[in-house]
Structure formats: C-alpha cells, structure tokens
C-alpha cells in the first residue's frame, strides 16, 4: 500500500498547507498540492516511527481534563509566587524514573510536564545498561518542604504517568 494512503491526515494537512501558502483553490493548485503532498508523505514515511494506538482512548478525555485544571491551578500558583515580593522561589531539579516505555507516551509525559507552569522537562536519559528511562525536570519552586523533589516526583507519576500507562495499556 502506498505511504500516502497509510497517512491520509498528513497528506490532507500538507495539501491544506499548500493551498494556504499559494492563496488559491484553483483546480491546478489543488492538483499540484495533492501531488506534492503525496510525494512528500511517501518520501518521508520511512522516517516516521510507528505509533501505537491508545488501548483505552476514552481515558484521554479524563487526562485532558486533569491537564487543563492543573494548568489553570499552576498558573495561579506561579502568578502568586511572582507577585508576592516576600516569597523567593526555590528552584530545583529532580530525576523522575519512568515506568513508561512507549516513545509516544514518554513524549506526551514530557510535554505535559512542560505545559504545566512552574515545571519544565529538561532532559531525557536512557541508561546504556537498559535501566529505567529518567526524565530530568526543573521546578520553579519547592517551597519550604525538605522533601520537595520526592513530592514532585510522586505527584508527576500519579497525576500524569499513571493515566498515560492506562491509556497506552
């Protein structure tokens, strides 16, 4: 089967991008855009990783709801931290050992951490000895708690990694 048939959304997206760039939906531009989209999709399909489909896609909505509420809450916390002159941020790094093995799920986890204000995914390490993958996360503020890194690691794993493991089971 031709690669552009395996990735129809990508082919259609490239066609739409072409039509937006040329600013015309004339028959010649549609035909040329479709040809270019099929050629590009076919030529690059070998470089794309094979994505695994989520095993439980209905859980995605629950995950997105949690992410949206966490983003709103984190925005308020970061704003309060920045606006309160008496409080000084206590930034720190923590390595989060991942139980996730699917590359796309790891990508989603790292992106989720970066989307939430106050935390950023800084590095992904895959040990040569085959151990667990580690995600280095920077946090803007650990507060007064001595166990801030442990708490952050536990929260990230419970709030985001565990649901992703259920989705991609």
C-alpha positions in Angstrom: 0.0 0.0 0.0 1.3 3.5 -0.8 2.5 5.5 2.1 0.2 8.4 1.5 -2.8 6.1 1.9 -1.4 4.9 5.3 -1.1 8.6 6.5 -4.1 10.3 4.9 -4.4 13.0 7.6 -0.8 14.0 7.0 -1.4 14.1 3.2 -4.5 16.2 3.6 -2.7 18.6 6.1 0.1 19.1 3.6 -2.5 19.8 0.8 -4.2 22.3 3.0 -0.9 24.0 3.9 0.0 24.2 0.2 -3.4 25.8 -0.6 -3.0 28.3 2.2 0.5 29.2 1.1 -0.4 29.8 -2.6 -3.7 31.5 -1.6 -5.7 29.8 -4.3 -8.0 26.8 -4.5 -8.0 26.6 -8.3 -8.0 23.2 -9.9 -4.4 23.4 -10.9 -3.2 24.3 -7.4 -5.3 21.6 -5.9 -3.9 19.0 -8.3 -0.3 20.3 -7.8 -0.8 20.4 -4.0 -2.2 16.9 -3.9 0.7 15.6 -6.0 3.3 17.3 -3.8 1.5 16.2 -0.6 1.5 12.5 -1.8 5.2 12.7 -2.9 6.3 14.3 0.4 4.3 11.8 2.5 5.6 8.9 0.5 9.2 10.0 0.6 9.3 10.7 4.4 7.1 7.8 5.6 10.1 5.6 6.3 11.4 8.1 8.8 8.3 8.2 10.9 8.1 6.0 14.0 5.3 3.5 14.1 2.8 4.9 16.6 0.9 2.6 18.8 -2.7 3.4 19.1 -4.0 4.1 22.6 -5.6 1.0 24.0 -8.2 2.9 26.0 -8.9 6.1 24.1 -11.9 7.2 26.3 -9.4 7.8 29.1 -7.9 10.6 27.0 -10.7 13.0 27.9 -10.2 12.4 31.6 -6.4 13.0 31.1 -7.0 16.2 29.2 -9.5 17.5 31.8 -6.9 16.9 34.6 -4.2 18.6 32.5 -6.4 21.6 31.8 -7.3 22.0 35.5 -3.7 21.6 36.5 -2.6 24.2 34.0 -5.1 26.7 35.4 -4.1 25.9 39.0 -0.4 26.1 38.3 -0.9 29.5 36.5 -2.5 30.9 39.6 0.3 29.5 41.9 3.1 30.8 39.6 1.4 34.3 39.4 1.1 34.4 43.2 4.8 33.4 43.6 5.9 36.0 41.2 3.7 38.8 42.6 4.5 38.1 46.2 7.7 40.1 46.9 8.2 38.4 50.3 8.5 35.0 48.8 11.6 33.9 46.9 11.4 30.9 44.5 13.4 27.9 45.4 14.1 26.2 42.1 15.4 22.7 41.9 15.9 19.7 39.6 14.6 16.2 40.0 15.1 13.0 38.1 11.9 11.1 37.5 12.4 7.4 36.8 9.8 6.5 34.2 7.8 3.3 34.0 6.6 4.3 30.6 8.3 2.5 27.7 6.3 3.6 24.6 8.2 6.5 23.0 5.0 8.4 22.2 3.7 8.1 25.8 7.1 9.3 27.1 6.8 12.3 24.6 3.3 13.1 25.9 4.5 12.8 29.6 7.5 15.2 28.9 5.2 17.6 27.0 2.7 17.6 29.8 5.3 18.4 32.4 6.5 21.4 30.2 2.9 22.6 29.6 2.2 22.9 33.3 3.5 26.3 34.5 6.3 26.0 37.1 7.8 22.8 35.6 9.9 22.1 32.5 11.2 18.9 31.1 15.0 19.5 30.8 16.5 16.2 29.6 15.6 12.6 28.8 18.2 10.0 29.7 18.2 6.4 28.6 20.8 4.4 30.5 23.1 2.2 28.4 22.7 -0.6 30.8 19.0 -0.9 30.0 17.7 0.6 33.2 14.7 2.8 33.5 14.5 6.0 31.5 15.0 9.2 33.5 13.3 12.5 32.8 15.1 15.5 34.3 12.5 18.0 35.5 13.1 21.6 36.6 10.7 23.1 39.1 10.4 26.8 39.7 9.7 26.5 43.5 10.0 23.7 46.1 8.5 25.8 48.8 9.6 25.2 52.4 9.3 21.4 52.2 12.5 19.5 52.6 11.1 16.6 50.5 10.1 18.8 47.6 11.8 16.7 45.0 10.3 13.5 46.3 6.8 15.1 46.4 7.1 16.5 42.9 8.3 13.1 41.5 5.4 11.3 43.3 2.9 13.9 42.0 4.1 13.7 38.4 4.0 10.0 38.4 0.5 9.8 40.0 -1.1 12.6 38.1 0.3 12.1 34.6 2.4 8.9 34.2 -0.1 6.5 35.7 -3.0 7.7 33.5 -0.8 7.6 30.4 0.1 4.0 31.3 -3.6 3.2 31.5 -4.3 4.9 28.1 -1.5 3.1 26.3 -2.0 -0.3 28.0 
